[in-house]
Amino acid sequence: MEEDASMKFFSDQNTSYADILPPREARARIEVSVLNLLRALNSPDPAISHLSLINRKRSNSCVNQGILTDVSYIFLSTSFTKSSLTNAKTAKAFVRVWKVMEMCFQILLQEKRVTQRELFYKLLCDSPDLFSSQVEVNRSVQDVVALLRCSRFSLGIIASTRGLVAGRLSLQEPGKEPVDCSACGSSGFPISGDLNLLDTTIMTSDARYIILVEKHAIFHRLVEDRVFNHIPCVFITAKGYPDIATRFFLHRMSNTFPHLPILALVDWNPAGLAILCTFKFGSIGMGLEAYRYACNVKWIGLRGDDLNLIPEESLVPLKAKDSQIAKSLLSSKILQENYREELSLMIETGKRAEIEALYCHGYNYLGKYIATKVVQGKYI
């Protein structure tokens, strides 16, 4: 079927990224897209053309190696997939796109912000025949982002966040008193899911390092021991795989304090490296927003040369899931050689090591471990 010219949307522009727009402009893009659809429906021959959506598969990913900056990142090229109302396999997905777009328009009109979880329950109530799972909502949101070429935040959708920050950092939200992140206790200070608020927060710091911590329990230990008093740093954790708000916060810190090295402390296993790489390069799972918050993150530990610090009985066999993640990482075009060597060593030994294994030297050893790595410049 020939694609009707009236069905051209913002996804037809050659660039493959999502704009950050004010609410009025985001609403205008929705209105233009709806008008184009109605024009096609009201034509003498009302054939509904395909929606051309950016292909979000790994095969469509490209690499920017950061020649002029220290930051490399992955992004999507302009390869398209098609969704059509006339195709039995994609018809429901086609309708979901418009339903989510309608909901986003209402959210923007009401000047509200919602999480994708809140959006799911609203859609479940309004359109139970279309939406039965969070995954369907998440995919539809990404389709709307791909169609309109604007970020989720521009559509009134805020990030659910698990992120915490602690250490030598002061945060002052507009109209509020500054928050001293070194005085928030071992729980740390929660990172807001409101990206606009994060963008307007004033940050001040006398830190010399930013340290990403994979695990909440390790973050808690380092903050409780006030390691940031001995190593002038800011600790950040996303409690596992990073959410967009934590990535945005780190990216904002990186821009505000470009001289501070960002060091990642993760488990020595494929999942730990995958978490590091998401902060460092972005994630294809983020669609057109994949590249936006990439940062120049260095790997401080755990690494293969730390295995001599860990008792043999503390090493754990790799799981099937580990092997799948390792295979995916090794197929990535952006993974640097020394990271590939670490992955190969994991596969060769069939073992994985968790940060907690260092507790064999005592609960206060983690701070000494990080200090040694920092002083010796042992990060890659």
C-alpha positions as CSV (number, residue, x, y, z in Angstrom):
1,M,0.0,0.0,0.0
2,E,1.3,3.4,-0.9
3,E,1.8,5.7,2.2
4,D,-0.5,8.7,2.0
5,A,1.5,12.0,2.3
6,S,-1.1,13.3,4.7
7,M,-0.1,10.6,7.2
8,K,3.4,12.0,7.6
9,F,4.2,12.6,11.2
10,F,7.2,13.9,13.2
11,S,8.8,10.5,13.0
12,D,9.6,11.2,9.4
13,Q,12.3,13.7,10.2
14,N,15.8,12.4,9.6
15,T,17.2,12.8,13.1
16,S,16.6,10.0,15.5
17,Y,16.2,11.6,19.0
18,A,13.4,12.9,21.2
19,D,13.1,16.6,21.8
20,I,12.4,18.1,25.2
21,L,9.4,20.4,24.7
22,P,7.3,22.8,26.8
23,P,3.7,21.5,27.3
24,R,2.2,23.9,24.7
25,E,4.5,22.6,22.0
26,A,4.0,19.0,22.9
27,R,0.2,19.5,22.7
28,A,0.6,21.1,19.3
29,R,2.5,18.0,18.0
30,I,-0.3,15.8,19.3
31,E,-2.9,18.0,17.6
32,V,-1.1,17.9,14.3
33,S,-0.8,14.2,14.4
34,V,-4.5,13.7,15.2
35,L,-5.5,16.2,12.4
36,N,-3.4,14.2,9.9
37,L,-5.1,11.0,11.0
38,L,-8.6,12.5,10.6
39,R,-7.7,13.9,7.2
40,A,-6.8,10.4,6.1
41,L,-10.0,9.0,7.5
42,N,-12.1,11.7,5.7
43,S,-10.5,11.3,2.3
44,P,-12.6,9.9,-0.6
45,D,-10.5,6.7,-0.3
46,P,-10.1,6.3,3.5
47,A,-7.2,3.9,3.5
48,I,-5.3,4.2,6.8
49,S,-1.6,4.4,6.2
50,H,1.1,2.9,8.3
51,L,2.6,4.7,11.2
52,S,6.3,4.7,10.7
53,L,8.0,4.2,14.0
54,I,11.7,4.1,14.8
55,N,13.0,0.5,15.1
56,R,14.0,0.1,18.8
57,K,15.9,-3.2,18.3
58,R,19.7,-3.6,18.9
59,S,20.2,-4.2,15.2
60,N,19.2,-0.5,14.6
61,S,21.6,0.9,17.2
62,C,24.6,3.1,16.2
63,V,27.6,4.3,18.1
64,N,29.0,7.8,18.6
65,Q,32.6,7.2,19.8
66,G,32.9,10.7,21.3
67,I,35.9,12.1,19.3
68,L,35.4,15.6,20.5
69,T,34.4,14.7,24.1
70,D,35.1,11.9,26.6
71,V,31.5,10.6,26.3
72,S,30.6,7.8,23.9
73,Y,27.0,6.8,23.5
74,I,24.6,4.6,21.6
75,F,21.6,5.9,19.6
76,L,19.0,4.7,17.1
77,S,19.4,5.2,13.3
78,T,16.5,6.1,11.1
79,S,15.3,2.5,10.4
80,F,11.6,2.1,10.7
81,T,9.0,-0.5,11.7
82,K,5.4,-0.1,10.6
83,S,2.2,-0.3,12.6
84,S,-1.1,-0.3,10.8
85,L,-4.8,-0.5,11.7
86,T,-5.4,-2.8,8.6
87,N,-2.8,-5.4,9.8
88,A,-4.4,-7.9,12.2
89,K,-1.1,-8.3,14.1
90,T,-0.5,-4.6,14.7
91,A,-4.0,-3.1,14.8
92,K,-4.3,-3.2,18.6
93,A,-0.9,-1.6,19.0
94,F,-2.0,1.1,16.4
95,V,-5.0,2.0,18.5
96,R,-3.0,1.9,21.8
97,V,-0.8,4.7,20.4
98,W,-3.7,7.0,19.9
99,K,-5.2,6.2,23.3
100,V,-2.0,6.9,25.1
101,M,-1.6,10.1,23.0
102,E,-5.1,11.2,24.1
103,M,-4.3,10.5,27.7
104,C,-1.1,12.5,27.5
105,F,-2.9,15.4,25.9
106,Q,-5.4,15.5,28.8
107,I,-2.5,15.3,31.3
108,L,-0.8,18.3,29.7
109,L,-4.0,20.3,29.6
110,Q,-4.5,19.7,33.3
111,E,-0.8,20.6,33.9
112,K,-0.3,17.3,35.7
113,R,2.6,14.9,35.9
114,V,2.1,11.1,36.2
115,T,4.3,8.0,36.4
116,Q,4.0,5.3,33.8
117,R,2.5,3.1,36.6
118,E,-0.2,5.7,37.3
119,L,-0.8,5.9,33.5
120,F,-1.2,2.1,33.3
121,Y,-4.0,2.0,36.0
122,K,-5.8,4.9,34.4
123,L,-5.7,3.2,31.0
124,L,-6.7,-0.1,32.6
125,C,-9.8,1.6,33.9
126,D,-10.7,3.5,30.7
127,S,-9.7,0.9,28.1
128,P,-9.4,-2.6,29.6
129,D,-9.8,-4.2,26.2
130,L,-6.7,-2.4,24.9
131,F,-4.4,-2.5,27.9
132,S,-3.9,-5.5,30.2
133,S,-0.2,-5.1,31.3
134,Q,2.3,-2.5,32.2
135,V,4.5,-3.7,29.3
136,E,1.8,-2.8,26.8
137,V,1.6,0.7,28.2
138,N,5.4,1.1,28.3
139,R,5.7,0.1,24.6
140,S,2.8,2.4,23.6
141,V,4.5,5.3,25.4
142,Q,7.7,4.6,23.5
143,D,5.7,4.4,20.3
144,V,4.2,7.9,21.0
145,V,7.7,9.2,21.8
146,A,8.9,7.7,18.4
147,L,6.0,9.2,16.6
148,L,6.0,12.7,18.0
149,R,9.8,12.8,18.6
150,C,9.5,14.3,22.0
151,S,10.5,12.9,25.4
152,R,8.3,11.2,27.9
153,F,8.7,14.1,30.3
154,S,7.5,16.5,27.5
155,L,4.3,14.3,27.5
156,G,3.7,14.8,31.2
157,I,5.2,11.4,32.2
158,I,7.7,11.6,35.0
159,A,10.1,8.9,36.0
160,S,9.5,6.5,38.9
161,T,12.8,6.8,40.8
162,R,14.6,4.6,43.2
163,G,17.7,6.8,43.2
164,L,19.5,8.1,46.3
165,V,22.4,10.5,46.8
166,A,24.6,11.2,49.8
167,G,27.9,12.9,50.6
168,R,29.5,16.3,49.8
169,L,26.7,17.9,47.9
170,S,24.2,20.6,48.6
171,L,20.9,20.7,46.7
172,Q,18.6,23.7,46.6
173,E,15.3,23.4,44.9
174,P,13.6,26.7,43.7
175,G,12.2,28.6,46.7
176,K,13.4,26.1,49.3
177,E,16.2,25.9,51.8
178,P,19.4,24.0,50.7
179,V,19.7,20.3,51.6
180,D,23.0,19.1,52.9
181,C,23.3,15.5,51.5
182,S,26.0,14.7,54.1
183,A,23.5,15.2,56.9
184,C,20.7,13.0,55.6
185,G,21.7,9.8,57.5
186,S,22.6,6.5,56.0
187,S,19.4,6.4,54.0
188,G,20.6,9.3,51.8
189,F,18.5,11.9,50.0
190,P,15.9,10.6,47.5
191,I,16.3,11.8,43.9
192,S,13.2,13.4,42.5
193,G,11.5,11.9,39.5
194,D,10.6,15.5,38.2
195,L,13.2,16.1,35.6
196,N,12.3,19.8,35.4
197,L,12.8,20.2,39.2
198,L,16.2,18.4,38.9
199,D,17.2,20.7,36.0
200,T,16.5,23.8,38.1
201,T,18.0,22.6,41.4
202,I,21.2,24.5,42.4
203,M,24.1,22.1,43.1
204,T,27.2,23.0,45.1
205,S,29.9,20.6,46.1
206,D,33.5,20.4,47.3
207,A,33.8,16.8,46.3
208,R,36.6,15.4,44.1
209,Y,34.8,12.3,42.9
210,I,31.3,11.0,42.1
211,I,31.0,7.3,43.0
212,L,28.1,5.2,41.5
213,V,27.2,2.3,43.7
214,E,25.2,-0.6,42.2
215,K,23.6,-1.8,45.4
216,H,21.6,-0.1,48.0
217,A,23.1,-2.1,50.9
218,I,26.6,-1.1,49.8
219,F,25.5,2.5,49.5
220,H,24.1,2.3,53.0
221,R,27.3,0.9,54.4
222,L,29.5,3.5,52.8
223,V,27.3,6.4,53.9
224,E,26.8,5.0,57.4
225,D,30.6,4.9,57.7
226,R,30.8,8.4,56.3
227,V,33.4,7.4,53.8
228,F,32.8,10.7,52.0
229,N,34.6,12.4,54.9
230,H,37.8,10.5,54.1
231,I,37.4,10.4,50.3
232,P,35.8,13.7,49.3
233,C,33.0,12.3,47.2
234,V,29.3,12.1,46.4
235,F,27.7,8.6,46.5
236,I,24.8,7.8,44.1
237,T,22.8,4.6,43.8
238,A,19.9,3.6,41.6
239,K,19.5,0.3,43.6
240,G,20.3,-1.8,40.6
241,Y,19.5,-1.0,36.9
242,P,19.3,2.8,36.6
243,D,16.0,4.6,36.2
244,I,15.9,7.7,34.0
245,A,15.7,10.1,36.9
246,T,18.9,8.8,38.4
247,R,20.6,8.9,35.0
248,F,19.4,12.5,34.5
249,F,20.7,13.5,38.0
250,L,24.1,12.0,37.3
251,H,24.2,13.7,33.9
252,R,23.3,17.0,35.5
253,M,26.1,16.6,38.1
254,S,28.5,15.7,35.3
255,N,27.6,18.9,33.5
256,T,27.7,21.0,36.6
257,F,31.0,19.6,37.8
258,P,32.8,18.5,34.6
259,H,36.2,18.1,36.4
260,L,34.9,15.3,38.8
261,P,35.7,11.7,37.7
262,I,32.6,9.4,37.8
263,L,33.6,6.0,39.2
264,A,31.4,2.9,39.4
265,L,31.4,0.2,42.1
266,V,29.5,-2.8,40.8
267,D,29.5,-6.6,41.3
268,W,32.0,-8.5,39.2
269,N,29.4,-10.2,37.0
270,P,27.7,-9.4,33.6
271,A,24.8,-7.7,35.3
272,G,27.1,-5.4,37.2
273,L,28.9,-4.4,34.0
274,A,25.5,-4.0,32.2
275,I,24.5,-1.5,34.9
276,L,27.7,0.4,34.5
277,C,27.3,0.5,30.7
278,T,23.8,1.9,30.9
279,F,25.1,4.9,32.9
280,K,28.1,5.1,30.5
281,F,26.6,4.6,27.1
282,G,22.8,4.7,27.4
283,S,20.3,2.0,26.7
284,I,18.5,1.0,23.5
285,G,15.6,0.1,25.7
286,M,15.1,3.8,26.2
287,G,14.3,4.2,22.5
288,L,14.8,7.8,21.2
289,E,15.9,8.9,24.7
290,A,18.7,6.3,24.7
291,Y,21.7,8.6,24.3
292,R,20.6,11.7,26.2
293,Y,22.1,11.0,29.6
294,A,25.3,9.1,28.8
295,C,28.2,10.0,31.1
296,N,32.0,9.3,31.1
297,V,31.8,6.6,33.8
298,K,35.0,4.7,34.8
299,W,35.0,1.2,36.3
300,I,36.7,1.2,39.8
301,G,35.6,-2.3,40.9
302,L,35.0,-5.1,41.4
303,R,37.3,-6.3,38.6
304,G,39.3,-9.4,37.8
305,D,42.5,-8.1,39.5
306,D,40.5,-7.9,42.8
307,L,39.8,-11.7,42.9
308,N,43.0,-12.2,44.9
309,L,41.3,-10.2,47.7
310,I,38.3,-12.6,47.8
311,P,38.3,-16.1,49.3
312,E,37.7,-18.9,46.7
313,E,34.6,-20.0,48.6
314,S,33.0,-16.6,48.2
315,L,33.0,-16.8,44.4
316,V,29.7,-17.9,43.0
317,P,29.0,-19.9,39.7
318,L,27.6,-17.9,36.8
319,K,23.9,-18.3,36.3
320,A,22.2,-18.9,32.9
321,K,21.0,-15.3,33.0
322,D,24.6,-14.1,33.5
323,S,25.6,-15.9,30.3
324,Q,22.7,-14.3,28.4
325,I,23.8,-10.8,29.6
326,A,27.4,-11.5,28.8
327,K,26.5,-12.6,25.2
328,S,24.5,-9.5,24.7
329,L,27.3,-7.2,26.0
330,L,29.9,-9.0,23.8
331,S,27.7,-8.4,20.7
332,S,27.6,-4.6,21.5
333,K,29.6,-2.5,19.1
334,I,30.5,0.1,21.8
335,L,32.0,-2.1,24.5
336,Q,35.7,-1.2,24.9
337,E,38.4,-3.9,24.8
338,N,39.3,-3.9,28.5
339,Y,35.7,-4.5,29.4
340,R,35.5,-7.4,26.9
341,E,38.6,-8.9,28.6
342,E,36.8,-8.7,32.0
343,L,33.7,-10.4,30.5
344,S,35.9,-13.1,28.9
345,L,37.5,-13.8,32.3
346,M,34.1,-14.2,33.9
347,I,33.1,-16.6,31.2
348,E,36.4,-18.5,31.3
349,T,36.3,-18.9,35.1
350,G,32.6,-19.5,35.2
351,K,32.5,-17.4,38.4
352,R,31.1,-14.2,39.7
353,A,31.9,-12.1,42.7
354,E,29.8,-9.7,44.8
355,I,31.0,-6.6,46.4
356,E,30.0,-8.0,49.8
357,A,32.7,-10.6,49.5
358,L,35.2,-7.9,50.5
359,Y,33.7,-8.0,54.0
360,C,36.0,-10.9,54.7
361,H,38.5,-8.2,55.6
362,G,36.0,-6.4,57.9
363,Y,33.0,-4.2,57.5
364,N,35.1,-1.1,57.3
365,Y,37.2,-2.4,54.5
366,L,35.1,-1.0,51.6
367,G,36.3,2.6,52.3
368,K,39.9,1.5,52.3
369,Y,39.4,-0.5,49.1
370,I,37.9,2.6,47.3
371,A,40.6,4.9,48.7
372,T,43.4,2.6,47.4
373,K,41.8,2.4,44.0
374,V,41.4,6.2,43.8
375,V,45.0,7.0,45.0
376,Q,46.5,4.5,42.6
377,G,44.2,5.6,39.7
378,K,43.0,2.0,39.2
379,Y,39.9,2.6,37.2
380,I,39.2,1.9,33.5
